[in-house]
């Protein structure tokens, strides 16, 4: 595991040979929700020896419909994400969407996540690098793993080598995604840890209803294949009741299903 990861996981007891997990609800809906998810997931990860980063977006800037929920306010949401990290002794992450968001967000979170649609935005990548935080760049649905070398180069040239790349599927027609598992070793060739986003890779975007669809029944399949392919970490969005989630409910994992899935994945990791 890269030193910058062992540094942020220093407060956790975990199996160094395990994959790490980035998980949480899609967006900060309320304090009660994020505390419930963090409590459950951190407890499971501690038992299974999985290093854990809590994730919740403080704002959803990329929504299909103008009427979709975007957040409870940036300041409030970021403060709540920080509160989760402090209460459960966890590193935290959230998306940033523009260069002027990088430094303010870095005061609250440990990992700055760059959304897939924005992975080529040079000023955004440089600003994220300048915070000296870990930068997790999601691979654009329109890019190959080898092409992500340019995002890595931009961040490194800005003086930051704390980089994660995340595979989240590739556009397949207008309303579906497929996963090319070659991208895991291809992106590892850039000298960075690679995460498999097991939930967004199952999205069915651009629906005429204005609400993104998904195939959450395949989350387990995506996760198992990623571990077998050598992914360093997994990204899983989870919610107690995805049917009422205010964002990405169609592809999130129901919270009470996460523990049994992680148990299977830990066994698979040991076998691999």
C-alpha positions as CSV (number, residue, x, y, z in Angstrom):
1,X,0.0,0.0,0.0
2,X,1.3,3.5,-0.9
3,X,2.7,5.5,2.1
4,X,0.1,8.2,1.7
5,X,-2.6,5.6,2.3
6,X,-1.0,4.0,5.3
7,X,-0.6,7.5,6.7
8,X,-4.4,8.3,6.5
9,X,-5.3,4.8,7.8
10,X,-2.9,5.2,10.7
11,X,-5.7,5.4,13.2
12,X,-7.3,2.1,12.1
13,X,-6.4,-1.5,12.7
14,X,-6.5,-3.4,9.5
15,X,-5.0,-6.2,7.5
16,X,-2.3,-4.7,5.3
17,X,-3.0,-7.3,2.6
18,X,-6.7,-6.3,2.4
19,X,-8.3,-4.0,-0.2
20,X,-9.4,-0.6,1.2
21,X,-13.0,0.7,1.0
22,X,-14.4,4.0,0.1
23,X,-18.1,4.0,1.0
24,X,-21.1,6.0,2.2
25,X,-24.2,7.6,0.9
26,X,-24.2,9.5,-2.4
27,X,-24.8,12.8,-0.9
28,X,-25.2,14.4,2.6
29,X,-29.0,14.3,3.1
30,X,-28.9,14.7,6.9
31,X,-26.7,14.2,9.9
32,X,-28.8,11.2,11.0
33,X,-28.2,9.5,7.7
34,X,-24.5,9.9,7.4
35,X,-23.9,9.0,11.1
36,X,-26.0,5.8,10.6
37,X,-24.0,4.7,7.6
38,X,-20.6,5.6,9.1
39,X,-21.4,3.7,12.3
40,X,-22.5,0.6,10.5
41,X,-19.7,0.5,7.8
42,X,-16.9,1.4,10.2
43,X,-18.0,-1.3,12.6
44,X,-18.0,-3.9,9.8
45,X,-14.7,-2.8,8.4
46,X,-13.0,-2.9,11.8
47,X,-14.2,-6.4,12.3
48,X,-13.0,-7.5,8.9
49,X,-9.7,-5.6,8.9
50,X,-10.6,-3.3,6.0
51,X,-9.2,0.2,5.9
52,X,-12.1,2.6,5.4
53,X,-12.6,6.1,3.9
54,X,-16.0,7.6,4.6
55,X,-17.6,9.2,1.5
56,X,-20.5,11.6,1.0
57,X,-20.8,14.4,-1.5
58,X,-21.4,17.8,0.1
59,X,-23.1,18.9,-3.1
60,X,-24.3,17.2,-6.3
61,X,-23.4,19.5,-9.1
62,X,-24.0,17.0,-11.9
63,X,-27.7,16.2,-12.0
64,X,-29.8,15.2,-15.0
65,X,-32.8,17.3,-14.1
66,X,-32.8,20.9,-12.7
67,X,-35.4,19.8,-10.1
68,X,-33.1,17.1,-8.6
69,X,-31.8,17.5,-5.0
70,X,-28.3,19.0,-4.9
71,X,-27.6,19.3,-1.2
72,X,-28.2,20.9,2.2
73,X,-25.7,23.7,1.7
74,X,-22.0,23.4,1.2
75,X,-20.9,24.7,4.6
76,X,-23.3,22.6,6.5
77,X,-22.6,19.4,4.6
78,X,-18.8,19.7,4.7
79,X,-19.0,20.3,8.5
80,X,-21.0,17.2,8.9
81,X,-18.6,15.1,6.8
82,X,-15.8,16.4,9.1
83,X,-17.9,15.6,12.1
84,X,-18.2,12.0,10.9
85,X,-14.5,11.7,10.5
86,X,-13.8,13.0,13.9
87,X,-16.4,10.9,15.7
88,X,-15.4,7.6,14.1
89,X,-11.7,8.4,13.5
90,X,-12.0,8.0,9.8
91,X,-10.5,9.7,6.8
92,X,-13.2,11.3,4.6
93,X,-13.8,12.2,1.0
94,X,-16.1,14.3,-1.1
95,X,-16.4,15.6,-4.7
96,X,-15.2,19.0,-5.8
97,X,-16.4,20.5,-9.0
98,X,-14.4,23.7,-9.7
99,X,-10.9,25.0,-8.9
100,X,-12.1,27.5,-6.3
101,X,-13.7,24.7,-4.3
102,X,-10.5,22.8,-3.7
103,X,-8.9,24.8,-0.9
104,X,-12.1,25.4,1.1
105,X,-13.1,21.7,0.9
106,X,-9.6,20.6,1.9
107,X,-10.1,22.2,5.3
108,X,-12.8,19.6,6.0
109,X,-11.8,16.4,4.1
110,X,-8.8,14.2,3.6
111,X,-9.3,13.1,0.0
112,X,-10.5,15.3,-2.8
113,X,-12.5,13.4,-5.4
114,X,-12.6,14.6,-9.0
115,X,-15.8,13.5,-10.8
116,X,-15.4,11.5,-13.9
117,X,-16.9,14.1,-16.2
118,X,-14.3,16.6,-14.9
119,X,-11.2,14.4,-15.0
120,X,-9.6,16.4,-17.9
121,X,-10.1,19.8,-16.3
122,X,-6.6,21.1,-15.9
123,X,-7.3,24.0,-13.5
124,X,-9.3,21.7,-11.3
125,X,-6.6,19.0,-11.1
126,X,-3.9,21.6,-10.4
127,X,-6.0,23.2,-7.7
128,X,-6.7,19.9,-6.0
129,X,-3.0,19.0,-6.2
130,X,-2.1,22.3,-4.6
131,X,-4.0,21.4,-1.4
132,X,-1.5,18.6,-0.7
133,X,-4.4,16.3,0.0
134,X,-4.9,12.9,-1.6
135,X,-6.5,13.4,-5.0
136,X,-8.8,10.6,-6.3
137,X,-9.6,11.1,-10.0
138,X,-12.4,9.1,-11.4
139,X,-11.8,7.9,-15.0
140,X,-14.0,9.6,-17.5
141,X,-16.6,7.3,-19.0
142,X,-15.2,8.5,-22.4
143,X,-11.6,7.6,-21.6
144,X,-9.4,4.5,-21.5
145,X,-7.2,3.6,-18.6
146,X,-3.9,4.4,-20.5
147,X,-5.3,7.8,-21.3
148,X,-5.6,8.7,-17.6
149,X,-1.8,9.1,-17.6
150,X,-2.4,12.7,-18.5
151,X,-4.5,13.4,-15.4
152,X,-1.8,11.8,-13.3
153,X,0.9,13.9,-15.0
154,X,-0.9,17.1,-14.3
155,X,-1.2,16.4,-10.6
156,X,2.4,15.3,-10.3
157,X,3.7,18.3,-12.2
158,X,1.8,20.4,-9.7
159,X,3.9,18.8,-7.0
160,X,1.6,16.2,-5.6
161,X,2.2,12.5,-5.9
162,X,-0.7,11.4,-3.6
163,X,-3.0,10.1,-6.4
164,X,-5.7,7.5,-6.7
165,X,-7.5,6.6,-9.9
166,X,-11.0,5.1,-10.0
167,X,-12.5,3.0,-12.7
168,X,-16.3,3.7,-13.0
169,X,-17.3,2.1,-16.3
170,X,-17.2,3.2,-19.9
171,X,-20.0,4.6,-22.0
172,X,-21.8,1.9,-24.0
173,X,-24.3,3.7,-26.3
174,X,-26.4,6.5,-24.8
175,X,-27.9,4.9,-21.8
176,X,-25.6,2.2,-20.5
177,X,-22.1,1.5,-19.2
178,X,-19.8,-1.5,-19.4
179,X,-16.7,-2.3,-17.3
180,X,-13.4,-3.1,-19.0
181,X,-11.3,-4.7,-16.3
182,X,-8.2,-4.2,-18.4
183,X,-8.3,-0.6,-17.1
184,X,-7.3,-1.8,-13.5
185,X,-3.8,-3.0,-14.4
186,X,-3.5,-0.3,-17.1
187,X,-4.1,2.4,-14.6
188,X,-1.9,0.7,-12.0
189,X,0.9,1.0,-14.6
190,X,0.8,4.8,-13.9
191,X,2.2,4.0,-10.4
192,X,-1.0,4.7,-8.5
193,X,-3.5,2.7,-6.5
194,X,-6.6,1.9,-8.5
195,X,-10.2,1.7,-7.1
196,X,-13.2,0.0,-8.7
197,X,-16.4,2.0,-8.3
198,X,-18.9,-0.8,-8.0
199,X,-22.0,1.3,-8.0
200,X,-21.6,4.1,-10.5
201,X,-20.3,1.6,-13.0
202,X,-23.8,0.1,-13.0
203,X,-25.6,3.4,-13.8
204,X,-27.9,3.7,-16.7
205,X,-27.6,7.4,-17.5
206,X,-29.4,9.8,-19.7
207,X,-32.9,8.4,-19.1
208,X,-35.7,10.5,-20.6
209,X,-37.4,10.5,-17.2
210,X,-34.6,12.7,-15.9
211,X,-33.6,10.1,-13.3
212,X,-30.5,7.9,-13.8
213,X,-31.3,4.2,-13.7
214,X,-29.1,1.4,-12.5
215,X,-28.5,-2.4,-11.9
216,X,-27.7,-2.7,-8.2
217,X,-28.2,-6.5,-8.3
218,X,-24.9,-6.7,-10.1
219,X,-22.8,-4.8,-7.5
220,X,-21.5,-8.1,-6.0
221,X,-20.5,-9.3,-9.5
222,X,-18.6,-6.1,-10.3
223,X,-16.9,-6.1,-6.9
224,X,-15.8,-9.8,-7.1
225,X,-14.4,-9.3,-10.6
226,X,-12.5,-6.2,-9.5
227,X,-10.8,-8.0,-6.6
228,X,-9.9,-10.9,-8.9
229,X,-8.5,-8.4,-11.3
230,X,-6.2,-6.9,-8.6
231,X,-8.0,-3.7,-7.7
232,X,-6.4,-2.0,-4.7
233,X,-9.7,-0.6,-3.4
234,X,-13.4,-0.6,-3.8
235,X,-15.9,2.3,-3.9
236,X,-19.4,1.4,-2.9
237,X,-22.3,3.9,-2.3
238,X,-24.7,2.6,0.3
239,X,-27.9,3.8,1.9
240,X,-30.3,2.3,4.5
241,X,-33.2,2.6,2.0
242,X,-32.0,3.4,-1.6
243,X,-35.6,3.7,-2.8
244,X,-35.9,7.0,-0.9
245,X,-32.4,8.3,-1.4
246,X,-32.2,11.8,-2.8
247,X,-29.4,10.9,-5.3
248,X,-28.3,7.8,-7.1
249,X,-30.8,5.5,-5.3
250,X,-31.1,3.3,-8.5
251,X,-27.6,2.0,-8.2
252,X,-26.7,2.1,-4.4
253,X,-26.3,-0.9,-2.3
254,X,-28.8,-1.4,0.6
255,X,-26.9,-0.9,3.8
256,X,-27.9,-4.1,5.4
257,X,-26.4,-6.1,2.4
258,X,-23.0,-4.6,2.7
259,X,-21.6,-6.8,5.5
260,X,-22.2,-10.1,3.8
261,X,-20.7,-8.8,0.6
262,X,-17.6,-7.6,2.3
263,X,-17.2,-10.9,4.1
264,X,-17.2,-12.7,0.7
265,X,-14.8,-10.1,-0.8
266,X,-12.3,-10.5,2.1
267,X,-12.2,-14.3,1.5
268,X,-11.8,-13.7,-2.2
269,X,-8.9,-11.3,-1.6
270,X,-7.1,-13.9,0.5
271,X,-7.6,-16.5,-2.2
272,X,-6.3,-14.2,-5.0
